[in-house]
Amino acid sequence: MLNTQRVVISEVEGQIFARGLPRSFDSSNDTPDRQKVLDWIAEAGFADCVVDEAGVQQLVDDCASRTTPFVVMVAQRMDATIAVEVSADAMSAAVSLSPPKGGRPASIDDVLRALNSAGVSIGVDHDVLMAACQAGIAEKLVVAHGLPPVEGADCDFLELVPQSADRAPKVNENGLIDYRDHGAIALVEVDAPLMRRIPPVPGTPGHTVLGQPIAPQPVRDAPFASDLLGAKVSSGDPDLLIATSSGLPVRVPCGVMVEPVLKVREVNLATGNINFDGTVQVEGDVINQMKVLASGDIVVGGTVEGAALQAGGNIAIKGGVIFGASLEAAGMVSARFAQNSKLTAGSILALDDAALECALQSGNQITIGVKNPQRGRLAGGTARTKMLLKVPLLGSPKGSVTKVEVGADPELERQYQLLSERIQVEKTNEENLQKLCQHLVAIKDPKGMLDRAKTAWRQAAQLWGKSLAQRLELDKQRESIRNARLEITVETAGPVQVTFGSTKLVLQKHYGAGALSIDKDAKIVFTQPDGKAFAAQ
């Protein structure tokens, strides 16, 4: 407490008051200013308190003018402040501490009470909290952590016959299918283990700092596929799939089936045409005018000469494809070389050497000369694929124009066109029904048709909305084709016509190694190995 001639400064329950006497009691007639009052507060032992500036000014004014005793609050003690901030996801809580001003510092119990008031009930780090309280100051210091859930593992299937054919190839982030050589087939015998099912592992729940539980993502469980041809679940192990017949193992979703295999030395007039429900393995050649149809794969150890092969799986030819042969596979087509023939693959078309005057088509990619760049060439004919054509030498200076079309998906474009036509019809139908409802409302629905018209209108709008969503999905697929590339690993030679979607260009100059693609302006560009790109011409 400070007692001057005119002013007494004292504390009452944490508040600092100045009690003053009128001017008549002050023989010096001296009026204090702001700094003098602050000095009085400090001399009274309240320098650490929070000064009330309005009260200080009031004291100065009262000392100058009051003729009666007065009391003014000029300062007060302030305890340490505690602020708790819980993150938006409630997975952490932070504390901010400000030091006291003449008041009481924050204790651990004080901070724990503040956390509890904010709902924080779990995950508090007491060591961090203790250090903050000892320091007396903190700025958004994280003192509590939630516990994220531990995610489980989905059911998985481990293939025990890695050489088995895959009838459901996966597309990577670049839109390409992983290329694997299926030139040989691996046969299995009865009771051979085919696949092991790895049961799912459930996750462990977590929690927020507010004590709310966080469930892990549900795990996917799936049994082996039912009715697998040539395979069954082992009687002694419910997670093991074994073969019930000998043949070719084929990977399918959630399982492996075993296709029967027909083995012949050669396909000729003696054997006749072959139509087999399974896989056909030909040790030698398939000669002119013969046909081989298989629901599974076709593997030929020799050459296909003017014959027609059609497979529901893959076609693998060890030799060449010549003399107007025709190959069509739902999966992959591979051969050493092809000349004057037609090859169509649902996924990948791969030739070890050259393709001369052929009609090549693939649903994903065409690769030529990957194993033998010195002999790899695409000369003459046409090559049409969706995402990638890769070849060392493109074109021939002595041959006809080599026509290449990349970024082509006729089936996708057909679906898009049909869907667009359907959307227009559905839009017109929805608009007409809307107008009918408005008309019925205007004429006060004399025949009671409004409810039925509204129901039909809602159904038409929903149907139109579903079709619009389907078109958005097709738009995404069409957009992905913009990543299509024509890769030349050595050079171009002779006349080459390149088409990307609707953009067509006849190359007028020679190009070395690099890649042709289409830019955002639908123009064909050539990119060199060093990354430099320029408009193709």
MOGIQUI-V868707 format. One record per residue. RES is the residue in one small letter. SS is DSSP state (hx for helix, st for strand, lp for the rest). NEAR is the number of other ideal C-beta (glycine too) atoms within 10 Angstrom. Layout:
res=[RES;RES]
ss=[SS;SS]
near=[NEAR;NEAR]
This chain:
res=[m;l;n;t;q;r;v;v;i;s;e;v;e;g;q;i;f;a;r;g;l;p;r;s;f;d;s;s;n;d;t;p;d;r;q;k;v;l;d;w;i;a;e;a;g;f;a;d;c;v;v;d;e;a;g;v;q;q;l;v;d;d;c;a;s;r;t;t;p;f;v;v;m;v;a;q;r;m;d;a;t;i;a;v;e;v;s;a;d;a;m;s;a;a;v;s;l;s;p;p;k;g;g;r;p;a;s;i;d;d;v;l;r;a;l;n;s;a;g;v;s;i;g;v;d;h;d;v;l;m;a;a;c;q;a;g;i;a;e;k;l;v;v;a;h;g;l;p;p;v;e;g;a;d;c;d;f;l;e;l;v;p;q;s;a;d;r;a;p;k;v;n;e;n;g;l;i;d;y;r;d;h;g;a;i;a;l;v;e;v;d;a;p;l;m;r;r;i;p;p;v;p;g;t;p;g;h;t;v;l;g;q;p;i;a;p;q;p;v;r;d;a;p;f;a;s;d;l;l;g;a;k;v;s;s;g;d;p;d;l;l;i;a;t;s;s;g;l;p;v;r;v;p;c;g;v;m;v;e;p;v;l;k;v;r;e;v;n;l;a;t;g;n;i;n;f;d;g;t;v;q;v;e;g;d;v;i;n;q;m;k;v;l;a;s;g;d;i;v;v;g;g;t;v;e;g;a;a;l;q;a;g;g;n;i;a;i;k;g;g;v;i;f;g;a;s;l;e;a;a;g;m;v;s;a;r;f;a;q;n;s;k;l;t;a;g;s;i;l;a;l;d;d;a;a;l;e;c;a;l;q;s;g;n;q;i;t;i;g;v;k;n;p;q;r;g;r;l;a;g;g;t;a;r;t;k;m;l;l;k;v;p;l;l;g;s;p;k;g;s;v;t;k;v;e;v;g;a;d;p;e;l;e;r;q;y;q;l;l;s;e;r;i;q;v;e;k;t;n;e;e;n;l;q;k;l;c;q;h;l;v;a;i;k;d;p;k;g;m;l;d;r;a;k;t;a;w;r;q;a;a;q;l;w;g;k;s;l;a;q;r;l;e;l;d;k;q;r;e;s;i;r;n;a;r;l;e;i;t;v;e;t;a;g;p;v;q;v;t;f;g;s;t;k;l;v;l;q;k;h;y;g;a;g;a;l;s;i;d;k;d;a;k;i;v;f;t;q;p;d;g;k;a;f;a;a;q]
ss=[lp;st;st;lp;lp;lp;st;st;st;st;st;st;lp;lp;st;st;st;st;st;st;lp;lp;hx;hx;hx;lp;lp;lp;lp;lp;lp;lp;lp;hx;hx;hx;hx;hx;hx;hx;hx;hx;hx;lp;lp;lp;lp;lp;lp;st;st;lp;hx;hx;hx;hx;hx;hx;hx;hx;hx;hx;hx;hx;hx;lp;lp;lp;lp;st;st;st;st;st;st;st;lp;st;lp;lp;st;st;st;st;st;st;lp;lp;lp;lp;lp;st;st;st;st;st;st;st;lp;lp;st;st;lp;lp;lp;lp;lp;hx;hx;hx;hx;hx;hx;hx;hx;hx;hx;lp;lp;lp;lp;lp;lp;st;lp;hx;hx;hx;hx;hx;hx;hx;hx;hx;hx;lp;lp;st;st;st;st;st;st;st;st;lp;st;lp;lp;st;lp;lp;st;lp;lp;st;st;st;st;lp;lp;lp;lp;lp;st;st;lp;lp;lp;lp;st;lp;lp;lp;lp;lp;st;lp;lp;lp;lp;lp;lp;lp;lp;lp;st;st;lp;lp;lp;lp;st;st;st;st;st;st;lp;lp;st;lp;lp;st;lp;st;st;lp;lp;lp;lp;lp;st;st;lp;lp;lp;lp;lp;lp;lp;lp;lp;lp;lp;lp;lp;lp;lp;lp;st;st;st;lp;lp;lp;lp;lp;lp;st;st;st;st;lp;lp;lp;st;st;st;st;st;st;lp;lp;st;st;st;st;st;lp;st;st;st;st;lp;lp;st;lp;lp;lp;lp;lp;lp;st;st;st;lp;lp;st;st;st;st;lp;lp;lp;st;lp;lp;lp;lp;st;st;st;st;lp;lp;lp;st;st;st;lp;lp;lp;st;st;lp;lp;st;st;st;st;lp;lp;lp;st;st;st;lp;lp;st;st;st;lp;lp;lp;st;st;st;st;lp;lp;lp;st;st;st;lp;st;st;st;lp;lp;st;st;st;st;lp;lp;st;st;st;st;lp;lp;st;st;st;lp;lp;st;st;st;st;lp;lp;st;st;st;st;lp;lp;lp;lp;lp;lp;lp;lp;st;st;st;lp;lp;st;st;st;st;lp;lp;st;st;st;st;st;st;st;lp;lp;lp;lp;lp;lp;lp;st;st;st;st;st;lp;lp;lp;hx;hx;hx;hx;hx;hx;hx;hx;hx;hx;hx;hx;hx;hx;hx;hx;hx;hx;hx;hx;hx;hx;hx;hx;hx;hx;hx;hx;hx;hx;hx;hx;hx;lp;lp;lp;lp;lp;lp;lp;hx;hx;hx;hx;hx;hx;hx;hx;hx;hx;hx;hx;hx;hx;hx;hx;hx;hx;hx;hx;hx;hx;hx;hx;hx;hx;hx;hx;hx;hx;hx;hx;hx;hx;lp;st;st;st;st;st;st;st;st;lp;lp;lp;st;st;st;st;st;lp;lp;st;st;st;st;lp;lp;lp;lp;lp;lp;lp;st;st;st;st;st;lp;lp;lp;lp;lp;st;st;st;st;st;lp;lp;lp;lp;st;st;st;lp;lp]
near=[10;16;11;16;10;20;23;16;24;14;17;10;6;14;15;25;18;28;15;23;18;15;16;9;10;16;8;7;7;11;14;20;12;13;10;17;24;17;14;20;22;16;12;22;14;22;13;14;23;15;19;18;12;11;19;24;14;17;29;18;13;19;24;11;11;14;9;9;12;18;12;22;16;26;29;21;18;17;16;19;14;20;14;18;12;19;15;6;11;17;19;18;26;16;26;15;22;16;15;18;16;18;17;12;14;23;11;13;9;16;22;16;12;17;21;12;10;18;15;24;16;15;18;18;14;10;8;16;19;13;13;21;21;9;11;13;14;22;11;9;17;15;25;25;17;23;16;15;16;12;14;15;13;15;16;13;20;9;16;17;20;8;14;22;26;20;19;9;19;7;13;8;6;10;17;18;21;11;18;15;12;22;17;11;21;11;17;23;10;12;12;17;15;29;23;15;21;12;13;16;14;14;17;13;13;17;18;25;26;17;13;13;10;16;10;15;10;11;15;11;11;14;12;19;15;8;7;21;18;21;25;14;18;14;8;7;12;11;16;17;28;21;23;16;15;15;24;25;26;28;20;16;9;16;23;28;23;29;25;17;20;18;11;17;13;16;25;16;10;8;15;10;13;18;12;17;13;21;27;26;20;24;13;16;20;31;18;15;13;22;15;25;17;26;17;27;26;29;27;27;17;18;21;31;19;17;26;18;27;18;26;19;25;30;30;24;28;18;17;21;31;20;15;15;26;17;27;17;26;17;23;29;30;25;27;18;24;28;18;16;26;18;28;19;26;21;23;26;31;24;29;20;18;23;28;19;16;25;17;24;22;27;23;21;24;28;21;29;24;16;14;15;14;10;15;24;24;28;23;21;22;18;24;22;26;26;23;24;28;22;28;21;22;29;25;21;10;8;15;13;14;27;18;25;21;26;25;20;21;12;9;15;14;10;15;17;10;10;16;12;10;15;16;12;11;19;15;12;17;20;14;13;19;15;11;16;19;11;13;19;12;8;9;7;14;7;7;8;14;16;11;10;18;16;11;17;20;13;13;19;17;12;15;20;12;11;18;13;9;15;17;9;10;15;11;9;14;16;9;16;19;15;15;23;19;29;18;22;19;17;14;25;18;18;17;24;15;23;20;26;17;8;14;12;17;12;21;9;8;12;20;12;13;22;18;25;21;25;13;6;8;11;13;20;16;22;16;13;10;7;7;9;14;9;11;21;11]
